[in-house]
Amino acid sequence: MSKGIRWQAQYLGILFSLSLFFTGAVAAGAADTPDMEDPSPDTADSAAASTSPQLPPGVATAGMNPQMASGTTPAPQIPITDGGPQLKQFDQIMQTIMGNYNVPGGALAIAKDGKLVLARGYGYADLQNGRLFSPTTLFSMASVTKAVTGVAALRLVDEGRLNLDDTLYNILGKPKLGNVQDPRVMTITVRQLLHHSAGWKTDFVGYDQPTYNSLTRNGPIPFETLLLFVMANKPLDYAPGAECHYSNFQFGALKSVIEHASGQNFETYVNEHVMQPMGVRDNRLEPERGIYLPNEAHRYSPVLRPLPGGHPNGQVTGSLGSWESSVVDMCKFLTAVDGTRTKPFLSKASFDQMVAPVPAPVAVRENGSTFGLGWDSVKTTPDGILFEKNGGVPGVHTYIEHLPNNVDWVVIFNGTGVDQKPKVMGAALRSLHQALSDVKDWPQIDLFQRYQ
């Protein structure tokens, strides 16, 4: 048996036994629509995820001693790294989700009133090398990157280098578009891009497959070349500002906006003007397809097949990858944005714009929420404001949220396909939200001091 097969069989056995061992499992259910950032998820692994793993004879006990395999000793516990208080209910929830859904690893961080009260890693960031998940393990944030993009755009507003009502056309330098197919494209604003209301329904960062294939048939092209072609030659799907449709393509355009307004590439601007002032270091855009950063968590399919790192930009180049961060760093991000750990990162005017409802005629959702600038959901309650963002690509599930009682929290998992995200994250969010609401007396500690 090869080394690769041995380690995969061993950890399949461990995680399968854990799925049988954990009790009190949370029933799976619907969550927000998955972020389909990768246009071609692994369909074979997605199908395998629809039921409990059907392991070949002998694999379920691989790597276990005979007593464990026969059930006479307890199944192995998922390793938990880094401390904080013994808020055991959160450990149990994370372990249960990972056991039920065959997830190798994850991490959770919680801050209350700007103080980090829990930071934990669970399971494995790298099965092959036995590397544990820690609270500082880097991981692709997938579409949580949109929240970072939104704050970066608002930072440019505060710096006087951008206006939310500036048009995309003007920011790009009034490019010559020729005989424009749909003149309304000239009126698209930064605010509309941030609200997913700029006129495009497409969720594919390459716009659509025929256009993508045609423009890249002779080799890679910059994203901005694709953007200008679409602006000139494709009709909009609706009048800018009239509707909202979640769109990776629109946020690709926003990265170009940030680069033009700042005069820097996206990664450099975000690090120098957003993350570093918040006390966050060593974050970056993920590398190209097939590459992992040294401290990055690896991604796994539902049957624990290793998945490639990096972002599948394919034949379109530019700042299109997802942001690489950790649960601790994203808690620093949230507590800077809400002003509970430091003075508010954004001006009051920009923060208020970030959480304001989408302008009319777009209606507020039935549950009272709306898109924010870079956020999936913003909701004003009698107790305060809530804003949250999720993300997902194959082997990546991420979620960040600010709650009205000044609890900020981040959770990530490195396993299962995108089609399993509603089940994995739905179960996790229901249980974690309940546990968060059950805590009445938060520990009087601040673990941020460990992570300077």
C-alpha positions in Angstrom: 0.0 0.0 0.0 1.4 3.4 -1.0 2.0 6.1 1.6 -0.8 8.3 0.2 -3.3 5.4 0.4 -2.2 4.4 3.9 -2.7 7.9 5.4 -6.0 8.4 3.7 -7.3 5.0 4.8 -6.1 5.7 8.3 -7.9 9.0 8.7 -11.0 7.8 6.9 -11.1 5.2 9.6 -10.6 7.6 12.4 -13.2 10.1 11.2 -15.7 7.4 10.3 -15.3 6.0 13.9 -15.8 9.5 15.2 -19.0 9.9 13.2 -20.3 6.8 15.0 -19.0 7.8 18.4 -20.4 11.3 18.7 -24.0 11.5 20.1 -26.4 14.3 20.2 -25.9 15.2 16.6 -27.6 18.3 15.2 -30.0 17.6 12.4 -28.8 18.9 9.0 -30.8 21.7 7.4 -30.8 24.6 5.0 -28.5 27.5 5.3 -27.7 30.4 3.0 -27.2 29.6 -0.6 -23.7 28.2 -1.1 -21.1 30.5 -2.6 -20.3 28.8 -5.9 -17.0 30.6 -6.5 -15.5 27.5 -8.2 -17.4 27.1 -11.4 -16.7 23.3 -11.6 -16.9 21.6 -8.2 -16.0 17.9 -8.0 -19.2 16.2 -8.9 -17.9 12.7 -8.0 -17.1 13.8 -4.5 -20.3 15.8 -4.3 -22.3 12.7 -5.0 -20.3 10.8 -2.4 -21.2 13.4 0.1 -24.9 12.8 -0.2 -24.8 9.8 2.2 -22.7 8.5 5.0 -19.3 7.3 3.8 -19.5 3.7 2.4 -16.0 2.5 3.2 -14.3 -0.5 1.6 -13.8 -3.6 3.9 -11.0 -2.9 6.3 -10.7 0.8 5.7 -13.0 1.8 8.6 -10.6 0.2 11.1 -7.4 1.3 9.4 -4.9 2.8 11.8 -6.8 1.7 14.9 -5.7 -0.8 17.5 -7.8 -4.0 17.7 -9.6 -2.9 20.9 -10.7 0.3 19.3 -11.8 -1.4 16.1 -13.9 -3.9 18.1 -15.5 -1.1 20.1 -14.1 -2.1 23.4 -12.3 1.2 23.9 -13.5 4.8 23.1 -13.0 6.2 19.6 -10.2 8.7 19.4 -11.0 12.3 20.2 -10.5 15.0 17.6 -7.5 17.0 18.8 -8.2 20.4 20.2 -5.5 23.0 20.1 -5.0 26.3 22.0 -6.9 27.3 25.0 -9.0 29.9 26.5 -11.6 28.9 29.1 -13.3 25.5 29.1 -16.4 26.5 27.2 -17.1 22.9 26.6 -20.4 23.3 24.7 -18.5 24.9 21.8 -16.0 22.0 21.7 -18.8 19.5 21.7 -20.6 21.2 18.8 -17.5 21.5 16.7 -16.5 17.9 17.3 -20.0 16.7 16.5 -20.2 18.6 13.2 -16.8 17.3 12.2 -17.7 13.7 13.1 -21.1 13.8 11.4 -19.9 15.3 8.1 -16.4 13.7 7.8 -14.6 17.0 8.2 -10.9 16.7 9.0 -10.5 20.1 10.8 -11.8 23.5 11.7 -11.4 26.5 14.0 -13.5 28.7 16.1 -12.9 32.2 17.6 -15.2 34.3 19.7 -14.8 37.8 21.0 -17.1 39.6 23.5 -16.9 43.4 23.8 -13.6 43.4 21.9 -11.9 40.8 24.0 -11.0 37.4 22.6 -12.6 34.8 25.0 -12.2 31.6 22.9 -9.7 30.6 20.2 -9.6 26.9 19.3 -8.4 24.7 16.5 -10.0 21.3 16.0 -8.7 18.3 14.2 -6.2 18.4 11.3 -5.1 21.2 8.9 -3.0 18.6 7.0 -3.9 15.0 7.3 -1.0 13.7 5.3 1.5 15.3 7.7 -0.5 15.1 10.9 -0.5 18.9 11.3 -3.1 20.1 13.7 -5.5 23.0 13.1 -4.8 26.0 15.3 -6.5 29.4 15.7 -3.7 31.0 13.7 -3.8 28.4 10.8 -4.3 30.3 7.5 -7.2 29.3 5.4 -9.0 30.5 2.3 -11.8 32.8 3.4 -13.7 32.2 0.1 -16.5 34.7 -0.2 -15.9 36.2 3.2 -13.3 38.1 1.1 -16.2 40.2 0.0 -16.5 41.7 3.5 -12.8 42.6 3.4 -13.3 44.1 0.0 -16.3 46.2 1.2 -14.3 47.5 4.2 -11.3 48.3 1.9 -13.6 50.3 -0.4 -15.0 52.2 2.6 -11.5 52.9 3.8 -10.8 54.5 0.4 -13.9 56.7 0.9 -12.6 57.8 4.3 -9.2 58.6 2.7 -11.0 60.8 0.2 -10.0 58.7 -2.8 -13.3 57.1 -3.6 -17.0 58.0 -3.5 -19.7 55.3 -3.3 -21.6 57.1 -6.0 -18.7 57.2 -8.4 -19.3 55.3 -11.6 -17.4 52.2 -12.5 -16.8 53.7 -16.0 -15.2 56.9 -14.6 -13.0 55.0 -12.1 -11.7 52.8 -14.9 -10.5 55.9 -16.7 -13.5 56.4 -19.1 -12.2 53.6 -21.4 -13.2 53.6 -25.1 -16.0 51.0 -25.3 -17.0 51.7 -28.8 -20.7 51.1 -29.7 -21.8 50.1 -26.2 -24.5 47.4 -26.3 -26.3 48.8 -23.2 -25.6 52.4 -22.3 -26.9 51.8 -18.7 -23.5 50.2 -18.0 -22.0 53.7 -17.9 -24.2 54.5 -14.8 -23.1 51.6 -12.5 -21.8 52.9 -9.2 -19.5 51.5 -6.6 -22.4 51.3 -4.1 -24.4 49.2 -6.6 -21.4 46.8 -7.0 -21.1 46.4 -3.3 -24.8 45.7 -3.0 -24.8 43.1 -5.9 -27.2 45.5 -7.7 -25.1 46.6 -10.6 -27.2 45.0 -13.4 -25.4 41.6 -13.7 -27.0 38.4 -12.5 -24.0 36.1 -13.3 -22.3 34.5 -10.3 -19.4 33.3 -12.5 -16.3 35.5 -12.2 -15.6 34.8 -15.9 -19.1 36.2 -16.7 -20.3 33.2 -18.7 -18.7 30.2 -20.2 -18.9 31.1 -23.9 -17.5 34.6 -23.3 -14.8 33.2 -21.1 -13.8 30.5 -23.6 -13.8 32.9 -26.5 -11.7 35.6 -24.9 -9.1 33.1 -23.4 -8.8 30.8 -26.4 -5.3 32.2 -27.1 -4.1 32.3 -23.5 -4.7 34.1 -20.2 -6.2 37.6 -20.2 -6.4 40.2 -17.3 -9.8 40.3 -15.6 -10.1 43.9 -16.6 -9.9 43.0 -20.3 -12.9 40.6 -19.6 -14.7 43.3 -17.7 -14.3 46.0 -20.4 -15.5 43.5 -23.1 -18.6 42.7 -21.1 -19.3 46.3 -20.4 -19.1 47.1 -24.2 -20.7 44.0 -25.7 -23.2 42.5 -23.2 -26.6 43.8 -22.3 -27.3 44.2 -18.6 -29.8 41.8 -17.0 -31.7 44.6 -15.2 -31.4 48.3 -14.6 -28.6 49.1 -12.1 -30.0 49.6 -8.7 -33.4 47.9 -9.5 -32.6 44.4 -8.2 -30.0 42.5 -6.2 -28.4 39.3 -7.4 -25.4 37.8 -5.7 -22.5 38.1 -8.1 -18.8 37.1 -8.0 -18.4 39.0 -11.2 -19.4 42.3 -9.6 -16.9 41.8 -6.8 -14.2 41.0 -9.4 -15.0 44.5 -10.8 -14.7 46.0 -7.3 -11.2 44.7 -6.9 -10.4 46.7 -10.1 -12.1 49.7 -8.6 -9.9 49.4 -5.4 -6.7 49.1 -7.5 -7.6 52.1 -9.7 -8.6 54.3 -6.7 -5.6 53.4 -4.6 -2.9 53.1 -7.2 -1.8 49.8 -5.6 -2.6 46.1 -6.3 -5.5 44.8 -4.2 -3.4 42.7 -1.8 -0.9 45.5 -1.0 -3.6 48.1 -0.4 -5.7 45.8 1.9 -2.7 44.8 3.9 -1.2 48.3 4.3 -4.4 50.2 4.7 -6.8 47.7 6.3 -5.3 44.7 7.9 -2.0 46.0 9.4 -3.7 49.1 11.0 -6.1 46.5 12.6 -3.1 44.6 14.0 -3.4 41.8 11.5 -0.2 40.6 9.8 0.8 37.8 7.3 -2.6 37.8 5.5 -2.6 37.7 1.7 -4.5 36.6 -1.4 -4.4 32.9 -2.0 -1.9 31.7 -4.6 -2.7 30.2 -7.9 -4.4 26.8 -8.3 -2.5 23.8 -6.9 -0.4 25.8 -4.3 -0.7 25.9 -0.5 0.9 28.5 1.7 3.2 27.0 4.4 0.8 27.5 7.3 -2.4 27.0 5.3 -5.0 24.4 6.1 -5.5 21.9 3.2 -8.9 21.2 1.7 -10.6 17.8 1.5 -13.5 16.2 -0.4 -16.3 14.4 1.3 -14.3 11.1 1.0 -11.2 12.9 2.3 -9.5 13.1 -1.1 -7.0 16.0 -0.9 -8.1 19.0 -3.0 -5.8 21.5 -4.7 -5.0 24.7 -2.9 -5.2 28.2 -4.5 -8.0 29.8 -6.5 -9.2 28.4 -9.8 -8.7 31.6 -11.7 -8.1 29.6 -14.9 -7.3 31.8 -17.8 -8.3 35.1 -16.2 -5.5 36.8 -14.2 -5.5 39.5 -11.6 -6.5 39.9 -8.0 -9.3 37.4 -8.1 -8.3 34.9 -5.4 -9.8 34.6 -2.0 -8.3 36.2 1.1 -6.1 34.0 3.3 -6.6 34.6 7.0 -7.2 32.8 10.3 -10.1 32.8 12.8 -8.1 35.0 15.2 -7.2 37.5 12.5 -10.8 37.7 11.3 -11.9 38.3 14.9 -9.5 41.2 14.9 -11.1 42.4 11.7 -14.6 42.3 13.1 -13.7 43.9 16.4 -11.9 46.8 14.5 -14.9 47.3 12.2 -17.4 47.4 15.0 -15.1 49.5 17.2 -15.2 47.2 20.3 -11.5 46.5 20.5 -10.0 49.7 19.1 -11.5 53.0 18.0 -13.8 52.3 15.1 -11.8 51.6 12.0 -14.3 53.4 9.7 -15.8 56.8 10.1 -19.3 56.8 11.5 -20.6 58.0 8.1 -18.9 55.0 6.3 -20.0 52.5 8.9 -23.6 53.7 8.6 -23.4 53.4 4.8 -22.0 49.8 5.3 -25.1 48.7 7.2 -27.7 50.8 5.6 -30.5 49.1 3.6 -30.2 48.7 -0.2 -31.8 51.9 -1.7 -35.3 51.7 -3.1 -36.8 50.1 -5.1 -35.0 47.0 -3.6 -37.2 45.9 -0.7 -36.0 44.6 2.7 -36.2 40.8 2.9 -39.1 39.2 4.8 -36.9 38.5 7.8 -36.0 42.2 8.0 -32.5 41.8 6.6 -30.8 43.3 3.6 -27.5 43.1 1.8 -24.8 45.4 3.3 -21.8 46.8 1.6 -19.9 43.5 1.3 -22.1 41.6 3.7 -24.7 38.9 2.9 -27.1 40.1 5.6 -27.4 43.2 7.8 -30.3 43.6 10.2 -31.2 46.2 12.7 -32.7 44.9 16.0 -33.9 46.6 19.2 -30.6 45.5 20.7 -28.3 46.7 17.9 -27.0 45.8 14.5 -26.2 42.3 13.1 -24.0 41.8 10.0 -22.6 38.5 8.6 -20.9 36.9 5.7 -20.4 33.3 4.6 -18.2 31.6 2.0 -17.7 28.3 0.4 -15.8 26.5 -2.3 -15.0 22.7 -2.4 -13.3 21.9 0.9 -13.9 25.4 2.3 -16.7 26.6 4.6 -16.3 30.0 6.3 -18.6 32.3 8.4 -18.1 35.6 10.2 -20.7 37.5 12.2 -21.2 40.5 14.5 -24.1 40.1 16.8 -26.1 42.9 18.4 -24.7 42.2 21.9 -21.1 42.8 20.7 -20.2 39.2 20.2 -18.0 38.7 17.1 -17.2 35.2 16.0 -15.6 33.2 13.2 -15.9 29.5 12.3 -14.2 27.6 9.5 -14.2 24.0 8.3 -11.8 22.3 5.7 -13.9 19.4 4.5 -16.9 18.4 2.3 -18.0 19.6 -1.1 -19.9 22.9 -1.8 -23.2 21.0 -2.2 -22.9 19.9 1.5 -22.4 23.4 2.8 -26.1 23.9 3.6 -26.0 20.8 5.8 -22.6 21.4 7.4 -23.0 25.1 8.0 -26.8 24.9 8.7 -26.2 22.4 11.5 -23.1 24.3 12.8 -24.8 27.7 12.8 -28.0 26.6 14.5 -26.0 24.9 17.3 -23.4 27.6 17.7 -26.0 30.4 17.7 -27.9 28.6 20.4 -24.7 28.1 22.5 -23.8 31.8 22.0 -27.2 32.9 23.3 -27.0 30.6 26.2 -23.8 32.2 27.6 -24.8 34.7 30.3 -21.4 35.3 32.0 -18.5 35.6 29.6 -15.0 34.9 30.9 -13.1 38.0 31.9 -10.0 37.3 29.8 -8.5 38.6 26.6 -6.7 36.1 24.5 -5.8 38.7 21.9 -2.7 39.3 24.0 -1.4 35.9 22.9 -1.8 36.9 19.2 0.0 40.2 18.8 
